[in-house]
Amino acid sequence: MSDSKFMKAYDYMGMPFPTYLLKVFIPLFILLLFGYFVFMFAFGPYMSDFFMFLISATLFLVGIIVLLFPYVMYIRKGKLIDADMHLFVTRMGILSLTYVSRKDLFNILSEIKEYRELAAEIKKVYTLISKWNVDLPEACRIVAEKTPSEQLADFLTRMAHAVESGENAETFSQNEQKAAMEEFAIKYENSVESIGILNEIYLASISSALFFITVAAILPMLMGGDYTSFYISILLFVVIEIGMFYYIYVSVPWEHVWESSSINTEIKVKLRRKLIFGILLCIPVGAVAVILPIPFEIKIALTITPLIIPGHYATKMENTIKKREMFYPAFIRSLGMSASGTGKETTFALKKLRFYKFGPLSTNINNLYKRLALRIDKRLSWKIFGSETGSDLISKFNDLYVDGTEVGSDPKSMSQIISENFLKILSLRKKRFLAASTTSGLLYGSMVFVTLPLYVLVWVVTLMGNMFAELNPVSQEFSYLSFFYGNNFNVNILRYLMFSVVIVHIAVSTAIKKVLSATNNIKVLYDAVLLSWIGAVTAVLTYIFIGSILL
């Protein structure tokens, strides 16, 4: 992290770094340290070394989080702004096709809530202009100096120069929206290319953690000592898994395939019903699984199997959404050309277009025409159209078209801009989905890769336990082997512990699949069930096969 950006993060929140240390970090750290010593004085003598280590590590982690929290939030806001920049500049390009002043342009853009942090930064520019009577170029430079996003800072700086040099607003906006899409494409492609590297890092990290678990489980038997290192190795595996997920989460572009408005559609209703049905069906299936004389790993996989029902439906609907997105550029381009050629409003153009074939999008277009023909609120009609398609991308570009028509932009020109940028994003997404598909295969394969050595370890520890049990009773010199004597050693506990590690891997793999595919929570239930079955079957077969060899 650069020192300038680190310091700017604390200045951005209105509290310079030295002030933050004195007023927030040091008092809170002293309070935590005092609580730590009191807790250790009261309960330390009764706690194992492992739990003392956990508490100390937690205290240290909390201190690091408190210290770096402003910087992390600053970086996060910058990423949120960068994620919306291409749509923001595209919208500006569309609005600039009509005679809207730059001041009004900033006012309109600052009110668009979907731009989140970006809208807040644009609001600052508008506030400086309207309430503090600051010139537009100076207002742009003031905000550019403090904004968390370098991309926005560069844009505002260029706008300040354009205003001072007298460049036409339409020309500037058209050039900027092309530049913004090119920069977005470069960053997007770099992020997608990094997924392959992340896959290799992920596998290497898991391999190292599994090796550590194996060594930490066997060494105490051979050299003496307690099992603190074994528990720490399992904790390290969990930390590595969560850490890799977070690294992937912040590395790939933040976007969604599914539209997420509050409007109820047929797809959303069916999804909720199938999800409720799947959850309720888990109860009787789980009850039957408990009764059946099968390994507990299979019981767990069998219990959650009904969740594949909503997951499969969501997968089917997502494929339909992607098909609708493929037809959208042709639709919006035809709509703009028809509206511009006839010189009439959108409803008249839609009347003809609804008879054309736009694949699975045709039904949605027909419904849109019916709502507009009934004189229902125009913006709401387009929002419902976007929600019914289920596509987040279509919903966002619909808003661009509606905004353009409301301010009087030329339908042909703005539909051309929308179509070109939409196609550009679709081509980028195809690369992302291809990389996500590759990673998905890796995640499915890693289930075997993780489960197999863990369950081989179960039998190795069991065999060594049986060998050491024959030494009973032993001298004081080998007292650490008492862990394996008589009823103290329970192989099932070790199996439960190892399958818990497998479950953590399933959860993290599912979360990674969700992030890379930019999908919703219900769709990944399909992958979660399949991963659970792969893990459970691998665990049982390994346990049976290795047991037949060693015993």
C-alpha positions in Angstrom: 0.0 0.0 0.0 1.3 3.4 -0.9 1.8 5.9 2.0 -0.1 8.6 0.2 -3.2 6.4 -0.3 -2.9 5.1 3.3 -2.9 8.6 4.7 -5.6 9.8 2.4 -7.9 7.0 3.7 -7.9 8.5 7.2 -8.2 12.1 5.8 -11.2 11.0 3.8 -13.1 9.9 6.9 -12.3 13.3 8.5 -9.7 12.0 11.0 -5.9 12.1 10.1 -3.9 9.0 10.9 -2.2 10.5 14.1 -5.6 11.6 15.4 -7.1 8.2 14.7 -4.3 6.5 16.6 -4.8 8.8 19.6 -8.6 9.0 19.7 -9.7 5.5 18.5 -7.0 2.9 18.2 -4.9 3.4 21.3 -7.9 3.7 23.8 -9.6 0.7 22.3 -6.4 -1.3 22.3 -5.7 -0.5 26.0 -9.3 -1.5 26.8 -8.9 -4.8 25.0 -5.5 -5.4 26.6 -7.0 -4.8 30.1 -9.8 -7.2 29.4 -7.4 -9.8 28.1 -5.2 -9.7 31.3 -8.3 -9.8 33.6 -9.7 -12.8 31.6 -6.3 -14.6 31.8 -5.9 -13.9 35.5 -9.4 -15.3 36.2 -9.5 -18.3 33.8 -5.9 -18.7 32.5 -5.0 -21.5 34.9 -7.9 -23.6 33.8 -7.4 -23.1 30.0 -5.4 -25.2 27.6 -2.5 -23.8 25.6 -4.6 -24.0 22.5 -7.4 -21.8 23.8 -5.0 -19.3 25.2 -3.4 -19.2 21.7 -6.8 -18.6 20.2 -7.6 -15.7 22.5 -4.3 -14.1 22.0 -4.5 -14.4 18.2 -8.1 -13.0 18.3 -6.9 -10.0 20.3 -4.1 -9.4 17.8 -6.5 -9.8 14.8 -9.0 -7.3 16.3 -6.2 -4.8 16.8 -5.1 -5.1 13.2 -8.7 -4.8 12.0 -9.3 -1.6 14.0 -6.1 -0.1 12.7 -6.7 -0.9 9.1 -10.5 -0.5 9.0 -10.5 3.1 7.5 -8.0 2.1 4.8 -10.0 -1.1 3.9 -13.2 0.9 3.6 -11.5 3.5 1.5 -10.2 0.9 -0.9 -13.7 -0.7 -1.0 -15.4 2.6 -1.9 -12.9 3.1 -4.6 -13.7 -0.4 -6.1 -17.4 0.3 -5.9 -16.9 3.6 -7.8 -14.8 1.9 -10.4 -17.4 -0.8 -10.9 -20.0 1.8 -11.8 -17.9 4.1 -13.9 -18.6 2.6 -17.3 -22.4 2.8 -16.8 -22.1 6.3 -15.3 -20.1 7.7 -18.2 -22.4 5.9 -20.7 -25.4 7.5 -19.1 -23.6 10.9 -19.2 -23.0 10.3 -22.9 -26.7 9.6 -23.6 -27.9 12.6 -21.5 -25.4 14.9 -23.3 -27.1 14.2 -26.6 -29.7 16.7 -25.6 -29.3 20.3 -24.4 -28.7 19.7 -20.7 -26.3 22.0 -18.8 -23.4 20.4 -17.1 -24.7 21.5 -13.7 -28.1 19.8 -14.4 -26.2 16.8 -15.7 -24.4 16.4 -12.3 -27.7 16.9 -10.5 -29.4 14.2 -12.4 -26.5 11.7 -12.1 -26.1 12.4 -8.3 -29.7 11.3 -7.7 -29.2 7.9 -9.2 -29.0 5.6 -6.2 -27.8 2.5 -8.1 -24.4 4.2 -8.5 -23.9 4.0 -4.7 -20.6 5.6 -3.7 -20.2 7.1 -7.2 -23.4 9.1 -6.8 -22.2 10.4 -3.4 -19.0 11.7 -5.0 -20.9 13.4 -7.9 -23.3 14.9 -5.3 -20.2 16.5 -3.7 -19.4 18.2 -7.1 -23.0 19.4 -7.5 -23.1 20.7 -3.9 -19.9 22.7 -4.4 -21.4 24.2 -7.6 -25.0 24.9 -6.4 -24.5 25.8 -2.7 -21.0 27.1 -2.4 -20.8 28.8 -5.8 -17.6 27.1 -6.8 -16.8 27.0 -10.5 -17.3 23.6 -12.1 -13.6 23.0 -13.0 -12.5 23.9 -9.4 -15.3 21.7 -7.9 -14.1 18.8 -10.1 -10.5 19.2 -9.0 -11.5 19.4 -5.3 -13.4 16.2 -5.4 -10.8 14.5 -7.7 -8.1 15.2 -5.1 -10.0 13.3 -2.3 -12.0 10.6 -4.1 -11.0 7.0 -3.4 -11.2 6.1 -7.1 -8.3 7.0 -9.3 -10.5 6.4 -12.4 -13.0 9.0 -11.2 -10.3 11.4 -10.2 -8.8 11.2 -13.7 -12.3 11.7 -15.3 -13.0 14.8 -13.1 -9.6 16.2 -13.9 -10.2 15.8 -17.7 -13.6 17.4 -17.3 -12.1 20.4 -15.6 -9.7 20.8 -18.5 -12.5 20.3 -21.0 -14.6 23.0 -19.5 -11.8 25.5 -19.2 -10.8 24.8 -22.9 -14.4 25.2 -24.1 -14.8 21.7 -25.4 -18.3 20.8 -26.4 -20.1 18.7 -23.7 -21.5 16.2 -26.2 -18.0 15.6 -27.8 -16.4 15.3 -24.4 -19.0 12.8 -23.1 -18.9 10.7 -26.3 -15.1 10.4 -26.1 -15.2 9.7 -22.4 -17.8 6.9 -22.6 -15.6 5.2 -25.2 -12.5 5.6 -23.1 -14.4 4.4 -20.0 -15.5 1.3 -21.7 -12.0 0.6 -23.0 -10.6 1.0 -19.5 -13.4 -1.1 -18.0 -12.6 -3.8 -20.6 -8.9 -3.8 -19.8 -9.5 -4.1 -16.1 -12.1 -6.8 -16.6 -9.9 -8.9 -18.8 -7.0 -8.6 -16.4 -9.2 -9.7 -13.6 -10.4 -12.7 -15.6 -6.9 -13.7 -16.6 -5.9 -13.5 -12.9 -8.5 -16.2 -12.1 -6.1 -18.9 -13.6 -3.3 -17.7 -11.3 -5.7 -17.7 -8.3 -6.6 -21.3 -9.1 -3.0 -22.4 -8.9 -2.5 -20.4 -5.6 -5.6 -22.0 -4.2 -4.5 -25.5 -4.9 -1.0 -24.8 -3.6 -2.4 -23.4 -0.4 -4.7 -26.3 0.2 -1.9 -28.8 -0.5 0.3 -27.0 2.1 -2.5 -27.0 4.7 -3.3 -30.7 4.2 0.4 -31.5 4.6 0.5 -29.5 7.8 -2.6 -31.3 9.1 -1.0 -34.7 8.4 2.3 -33.9 10.1 0.5 -32.3 13.1 -1.6 -35.4 13.6 1.2 -37.9 13.5 4.2 -36.1 15.1 2.6 -36.0 18.7 2.4 -39.8 18.6 6.0 -40.2 17.6 7.7 -37.4 19.6 5.3 -36.7 22.5 3.4 -33.6 23.4 -0.2 -32.5 23.2 -2.4 -32.0 20.1 -2.4 -28.2 20.1 -0.5 -28.1 16.8 -3.1 -30.5 15.2 -6.0 -28.2 16.2 -4.0 -25.2 15.0 -3.4 -26.9 11.6 -7.1 -27.4 11.2 -7.7 -23.8 12.1 -5.0 -22.8 9.6 -6.8 -24.8 6.9 -10.1 -22.9 7.6 -8.2 -19.5 7.6 -6.5 -20.3 4.3 -9.9 -21.3 2.7 -11.6 -18.2 3.9 -8.6 -16.0 3.0 -8.5 -17.4 -0.6 -12.2 -16.8 -1.0 -11.8 -13.2 0.2 -8.9 -12.7 -2.2 -10.9 -14.0 -5.1 -13.9 -11.9 -4.0 -11.9 -8.6 -4.1 -10.0 -9.6 -7.3 -12.8 -10.3 -9.7 -15.3 -7.6 -11.1 -18.3 -7.0 -8.8 -21.5 -7.7 -10.9 -24.6 -9.8 -10.9 -26.4 -11.8 -13.5 -29.7 -11.7 -11.6 -31.8 -8.5 -11.3 -32.4 -7.6 -7.6 -35.2 -5.1 -7.4 -38.1 -5.4 -5.0 -40.6 -6.0 -7.8 -42.2 -9.4 -7.6 -42.0 -11.4 -10.8 -43.0 -15.0 -11.8 -39.4 -16.1 -11.7 -38.9 -14.8 -8.1 -42.2 -16.3 -6.9 -41.4 -19.7 -8.3 -37.9 -19.6 -6.9 -39.1 -18.8 -3.4 -41.7 -21.6 -3.6 -39.2 -24.1 -4.8 -36.7 -23.0 -2.1 -39.3 -23.4 0.7 -40.4 -26.8 -0.7 -36.8 -27.9 -0.9 -36.1 -26.8 2.7 -39.2 -28.5 4.0 -38.4 -31.7 2.1 -35.1 -31.8 3.8 -36.8 -32.6 7.1 -38.5 -35.9 6.2 -35.5 -36.9 4.1 -33.2 -36.2 7.0 -35.4 -38.2 9.4 -35.2 -41.2 7.1 -31.4 -40.7 6.7 -31.0 -40.8 10.5 -32.8 -44.2 10.7 -31.0 -45.8 7.8 -27.8 -47.8 8.7 -25.5 -45.8 6.5 -22.3 -43.8 7.2 -23.0 -40.4 8.7 -21.3 -38.7 5.7 -23.9 -40.1 3.4 -26.6 -39.1 5.9 -25.5 -35.5 5.7 -25.4 -35.5 1.9 -28.8 -37.2 1.7 -30.4 -34.7 4.0 -29.5 -31.7 1.9 -30.2 -33.4 -1.4 -33.7 -31.8 -1.8 -32.0 -28.4 -2.1 -31.0 -29.4 -5.6 -34.6 -28.7 -6.7 -34.5 -24.9 -6.3 -30.9 -25.0 -7.4 -31.7 -26.8 -10.7 -34.6 -24.4 -11.4 -32.4 -21.4 -10.8 -29.8 -22.8 -13.1 -32.4 -23.3 -15.8 -33.7 -19.7 -15.4 -30.2 -18.3 -15.5 -29.6 -19.9 -18.8 -32.8 -18.3 -20.1 -31.7 -14.9 -18.7 -28.4 -15.2 -20.6 -30.4 -15.9 -23.8 -32.5 -12.9 -23.3 -29.4 -10.8 -22.9 -28.1 -12.0 -26.3 -31.2 -10.6 -28.0 -31.4 -7.3 -26.1 -28.9 -5.3 -28.2 -30.7 -6.1 -31.4 -34.0 -5.2 -29.7 -32.9 -1.8 -28.3 -31.1 -0.9 -31.6 -34.3 -1.7 -33.6 -36.4 0.2 -31.2 -34.2 3.3 -31.4 -34.1 3.2 -35.2 -37.8 2.7 -35.5 -38.7 5.5 -33.0 -36.2 7.9 -34.7 -37.4 7.0 -38.3 -41.1 7.4 -37.6 -40.6 10.4 -35.3 -43.1 8.9 -32.8 -42.9 7.7 -29.3 -41.6 4.4 -28.1 -45.1 2.8 -27.8 -45.7 3.1 -31.5 -42.3 1.6 -32.3 -42.9 -1.3 -29.9 -46.3 -2.0 -31.6 -44.4 -3.2 -34.7 -41.4 -4.7 -32.9 -43.6 -7.0 -30.7 -44.3 -9.1 -33.8 -40.6 -9.7 -34.5 -38.8 -12.7 -33.1 -36.4 -11.9 -30.3 -36.2 -15.4 -28.8 -37.2 -15.7 -25.1 -37.2 -11.8 -24.9 -40.3 -11.6 -27.2 -42.8 -12.3 -24.4 -41.3 -9.6 -22.3 -41.4 -7.1 -25.2 -45.1 -7.9 -25.7 -45.8 -7.3 -22.0 -43.9 -4.0 -22.1 -46.0 -2.8 -25.1 -49.3 -3.7 -23.3 -48.3 -1.7 -20.2 -47.1 1.3 -22.2 -50.2 1.2 -24.4 -52.4 1.4 -21.2 -50.6 4.6 -20.3 -49.1 3.0 -17.1 -46.2 4.9 -15.7 -43.5 4.8 -18.3 -40.5 4.4 -16.0 -42.3 1.7 -13.9 -43.3 -0.2 -17.1 -39.6 -0.4 -18.1 -38.6 -1.4 -14.6 -41.1 -4.2 -14.6 -39.8 -5.2 -18.1 -36.3 -5.4 -16.7 -37.4 -7.3 -13.6 -39.4 -9.9 -15.7 -36.3 -10.6 -17.9 -34.5 -11.4 -14.6 -31.3 -9.7 -16.0 -29.5 -7.1 -13.9 -27.7 -5.9 -17.1 -30.9 -5.4 -19.0 -32.5 -3.5 -16.1 -29.5 -1.1 -15.9 -29.4 -0.4 -19.6 -33.2 0.1 -19.7 -32.8 3.0 -17.2 -30.2 4.5 -19.6 -32.8 4.4 -22.5 -35.6 5.8 -20.3 -33.4 8.6 -19.0 -32.4 9.5 -22.6 -36.0 9.6 -23.9 -37.2 11.7 -20.9 -34.6 14.5 -21.7 -35.2 14.3 -25.4 -32.1 12.5 -26.7 -32.1 11.1 -30.2 -33.4 7.5 -29.9 -31.2 6.2 -32.8 -28.0 7.7 -31.4 -28.6 6.6 -27.8 -29.8 3.1 -28.8 -26.6 2.7 -30.8 -24.5 3.6 -27.8 -26.5 1.3 -25.5 -26.2 -1.6 -28.0 -22.5 -1.2 -28.5 -21.7 -1.0 -24.8 -24.1 -3.9 -24.0 -22.4 -6.1 -26.6 -19.0 -5.2 -25.2 -20.0 -6.2 -21.7 -21.5 -9.5 -23.0 -18.3 -10.4 -24.7 -16.4 -9.7 -21.5 -18.8 -11.8 -19.5 -18.3 -14.7 -21.8 -14.6 -14.8 -20.9 -15.6 -14.6 -17.2 -18.1 -17.5 -17.5 -15.5 -19.6 -19.3 -12.9 -19.0 -16.6 -15.7 -19.7 -14.0 -16.4 -23.0 -15.7 -12.7 -24.0 -15.6 -12.6 -23.1 -11.9 -15.8 -25.1 -11.3 -14.1 -28.2 -12.7 -11.2 -27.5 -10.4 -13.4 -27.2 -7.4 -15.2 -30.4 -8.1 -11.9 -32.2 -8.5 -10.5 -30.6 -5.3 -13.2 -32.3 -3.3 -11.6 -35.7 -4.0 -8.1 -34.1 -3.6 -9.1 -32.8 -0.1 -11.2 -35.7 1.2 -9.0 -38.5 0.1 -5.8 -37.6 2.2 -7.9 -36.7 5.2 -9.6 -40.1 5.4 -6.4 -41.9 4.7 -5.0 -40.0 7.7 -8.0 -41.3 9.8 -6.8 -44.9 9.1 -3.1 -44.1 9.6 -3.9 -42.5 13.0 -6.2 -45.5 13.9 -3.6 -48.0 13.0 -0.9 -46.2 15.0 -3.4 -45.9 17.9 -3.9 -49.7 17.9 -0.2 -50.3 17.8 0.5 -47.9 20.7 -2.5 -49.4 22.7 -0.5 -52.7 22.8 2.1 -50.9 24.9 -0.4 -50.5 27.8 0.7 -50.1 30.5 3.8 -48.0 29.7 6.4 -46.2 31.7 6.1 -42.6 32.7 8.6 -41.8 29.9 5.9 -42.6 27.3 2.9 -41.3 29.1 1.9 -39.0 26.2 0.8 -42.2 24.4 -2.1 -42.5 26.9 -4.3 -40.7 24.4 -4.7 -44.0 22.6 -5.4 -46.3 25.6 -8.6 -48.1 25.9 -11.7 -46.0 25.5 -9.8 -42.7 25.3 -9.2 -43.2 21.6 -12.3 -42.9 19.4 -11.8 -43.1 15.7 -15.3 -41.7 15.0 -14.4 -38.4 16.7 -11.5 -38.1 14.2 -13.9 -38.9 11.3 -16.3 -36.2 12.5 -13.5 -33.7 12.7 -12.1 -34.6 9.2 -15.6 -34.4 7.6 -16.0 -31.0 9.3 -12.9 -29.9 7.4 -14.6 -31.3 4.2 -17.8 -29.3 4.9 -15.7 -26.1 5.3 -14.2 -26.8 1.9 -17.6 -27.4 0.4 -18.9 -24.1 1.8 -15.9 -22.1 0.5 -16.0 -23.8 -2.9 -19.7 -23.0 -3.2 -19.0 -19.3 -2.3 -16.1 -19.1 -4.8 -18.4 -20.6 -7.5 -21.1 -17.9 -6.7 -18.6 -15.0 -6.9 -17.0 -16.2 -10.1 -20.3 -17.0 -11.8 -21.9 -13.7 -10.6 -25.0 -15.7 -9.8 -27.4 -15.8 -6.8 -27.5 -17.8 -3.6 -30.2 -20.3 -4.8 -28.4 -21.4 -7.9 -25.3 -22.5 -6.0 -27.3 -24.8 -3.9 -27.1 -27.1 -6.9 -23.3 -27.1 -6.7 -23.4 -27.4 -2.9 -25.4 -30.6 -3.1 -23.2 -32.2 -5.8 -20.0 -31.2 -3.9 -21.5 -32.8 -0.8 -22.1 -36.0 -2.5 -18.7 -36.1 -4.1 -17.1 -35.4 -0.6 -19.3 -38.0 1.1 -18.8 -40.8 -1.4 -15.1 -40.2 -1.6 -14.9 -40.2 2.2 -16.8 -43.5 2.6 -15.0 -45.3 -0.2 -11.6 -44.2 1.0 -12.5 -45.3 4.6 -13.7 -48.7 3.4 -10.9 -49.3 0.9 -8.0 -48.2 3.1 -9.5 -50.1 6.0 -9.5 -53.3 4.0 -5.8 -52.8 3.2 -4.5 -51.8 6.6 -6.6 -54.2 8.8 
